[in-house]
Amino acid sequence: MWAKTFMYERIKKALKKPRAKSETKKNTRFVNKDIGGDKNGGTRKVPVSRTPKYYPTEDVPRKLRSNKKPFSQHKKKLRSSITPGTVLILVSGRHKGKKVVFLKQLKMSGLLLVTGPFKLNAVPLRRVNQIYVIATKTKIDISGVKLPARLNDRYFKRKRLRKPKHQEGEIFDTEEEKYSVSQERKEDQVAVDSQILPLLQNEKDLKSYMRSTFSLKNGQYPHEMVF
């Protein structure tokens, strides 16, 4: 059986017309140059661009050419199920299992800006990747909520903490600088939560829903659930 199939394939290949050989590209790296003198051969191949006479003693790093766009120029697509005011369930991180309100998508990183609010479930204003959230059908109207203009990616940049350096006269200075929430973050948290909490009170049982945590038990499968 297999011998016949191979035989027919050979016949088909033989019947195919041979392709016309494309003309080979001329090598433009060298040029023929006429040289005077009877014993010099008449012509000689000379490179078009001469090699440099100076070579650096150390290898200087240089950037390689790349067709890839930088991350700042990537398109940050947002899932159709995530819109401003949608209640999301966090599935990873320090606050996994908690429910948050989606506020907006940040331009530079494409991350989601969410809030608990902090008074209900202790989730502050923070950035979340959309692959680590479950979008629910619960939604509130936040069209009238005014967010501070400084809420961007630079606002959430981590602060470098000072580490003690043992120098002369500072032998006993071993205290490391600890992270503390800045005053502007506290003000922004109060400003945003004060606008969202009244919206949650308008819906029945929505505040208790935001306080509760999401978890799975035996026999429960998330792909079969409707959130």
Solvent accessible surface area in square Angstrom, and as a share of the most:
residue,aa,sasa,rsa
1,M,177,0.79
2,W,177,0.62
3,A,80,0.62
4,K,129,0.55
5,T,57,0.33
6,F,118,0.49
7,M,95,0.42
8,Y,122,0.46
9,E,87,0.39
10,R,181,0.66
11,I,83,0.42
12,K,130,0.55
13,K,147,0.62
14,A,85,0.66
15,L,141,0.70
16,K,145,0.61
17,K,182,0.77
18,P,128,0.81
19,R,228,0.83
20,A,99,0.77
21,K,195,0.83
22,S,101,0.65
23,E,165,0.74
24,T,125,0.73
25,K,197,0.83
26,K,183,0.77
27,N,100,0.51
28,T,109,0.63
29,R,173,0.63
30,F,85,0.35
31,V,83,0.48
32,N,107,0.55
33,K,117,0.50
34,D,121,0.63
35,I,46,0.23
36,G,60,0.58
37,G,52,0.50
38,D,150,0.78
39,K,197,0.83
40,N,74,0.38
41,G,69,0.66
42,G,33,0.32
43,T,83,0.48
44,R,130,0.48
45,K,147,0.62
46,V,48,0.28
47,P,63,0.40
48,V,93,0.54
49,S,89,0.58
50,R,206,0.75
51,T,107,0.62
52,P,89,0.56
53,K,198,0.84
54,Y,167,0.63
55,Y,145,0.55
56,P,76,0.48
57,T,140,0.81
58,E,132,0.59
59,D,144,0.75
60,V,109,0.63
61,P,127,0.80
62,R,193,0.70
63,K,194,0.82
64,L,144,0.72
65,R,244,0.89
66,S,80,0.52
67,N,161,0.82
68,K,178,0.75
69,K,134,0.57
70,P,73,0.46
71,F,121,0.50
72,S,84,0.54
73,Q,116,0.51
74,H,87,0.39
75,K,179,0.76
76,K,54,0.23
77,K,158,0.67
78,L,61,0.30
79,R,92,0.33
80,S,114,0.74
81,S,63,0.40
82,I,3,0.01
83,T,49,0.29
84,P,73,0.46
85,G,0,0.00
86,T,3,0.02
87,V,0,0.00
88,L,0,0.00
89,I,3,0.02
90,L,5,0.03
91,V,65,0.37
92,S,52,0.33
93,G,51,0.49
94,R,213,0.78
95,H,21,0.10
96,K,139,0.59
97,G,9,0.09
98,K,47,0.20
99,K,9,0.04
100,V,0,0.00
101,V,0,0.00
102,F,2,0.01
103,L,5,0.03
104,K,66,0.28
105,Q,46,0.20
106,L,6,0.03
107,K,188,0.80
108,M,115,0.51
109,S,28,0.18
110,G,8,0.08
111,L,42,0.21
112,L,0,0.00
113,L,0,0.00
114,V,0,0.00
115,T,0,0.00
116,G,0,0.00
117,P,0,0.00
118,F,103,0.43
119,K,164,0.69
120,L,19,0.10
121,N,13,0.07
122,A,49,0.38
123,V,0,0.00
124,P,42,0.26
125,L,12,0.06
126,R,76,0.28
127,R,77,0.28
128,V,17,0.10
129,N,58,0.30
130,Q,34,0.15
131,I,118,0.60
132,Y,102,0.39
133,V,7,0.04
134,I,40,0.20
135,A,19,0.15
136,T,8,0.05
137,K,165,0.70
138,T,44,0.26
139,K,110,0.47
140,I,10,0.05
141,D,105,0.54
142,I,18,0.09
143,S,101,0.65
144,G,66,0.63
145,V,21,0.12
146,K,166,0.70
147,L,53,0.26
148,P,31,0.20
149,A,106,0.82
150,R,103,0.38
151,L,1,0.01
152,N,69,0.35
153,D,16,0.08
154,R,186,0.68
155,Y,29,0.11
156,F,18,0.07
157,K,156,0.66
158,R,227,0.83
159,K,139,0.59
160,R,230,0.84
161,L,76,0.38
162,R,132,0.48
163,K,151,0.64
164,P,29,0.18
165,K,144,0.61
166,H,127,0.57
167,Q,107,0.48
168,E,175,0.78
169,G,78,0.75
170,E,80,0.36
171,I,117,0.60
172,F,190,0.79
173,D,52,0.27
174,T,85,0.50
175,E,137,0.61
176,E,112,0.50
177,E,63,0.28
178,K,176,0.75
179,Y,130,0.49
180,S,89,0.58
181,V,78,0.45
182,S,51,0.33
183,Q,119,0.53
184,E,74,0.33
185,R,68,0.25
186,K,104,0.44
187,E,92,0.41
188,D,5,0.03
189,Q,23,0.10
190,V,104,0.60
191,A,42,0.33
192,V,0,0.00
193,D,11,0.06
194,S,65,0.42
195,Q,57,0.25
196,I,0,0.00
197,L,29,0.14
198,P,65,0.41
199,L,49,0.24
200,L,0,0.00
201,Q,112,0.50
202,N,120,0.61
203,E,93,0.42
204,K,182,0.77
205,D,102,0.53
206,L,11,0.06
207,K,55,0.23
208,S,63,0.41
209,Y,72,0.27
210,M,0,0.00
211,R,129,0.47
212,S,52,0.34
213,T,89,0.51
214,F,50,0.21
215,S,81,0.52
216,L,78,0.39
217,K,154,0.65
218,N,157,0.81
219,G,60,0.58
220,Q,79,0.35
221,Y,116,0.44
222,P,58,0.36
223,H,150,0.67
224,E,124,0.56
225,M,64,0.29
226,V,122,0.70
227,F,58,0.24
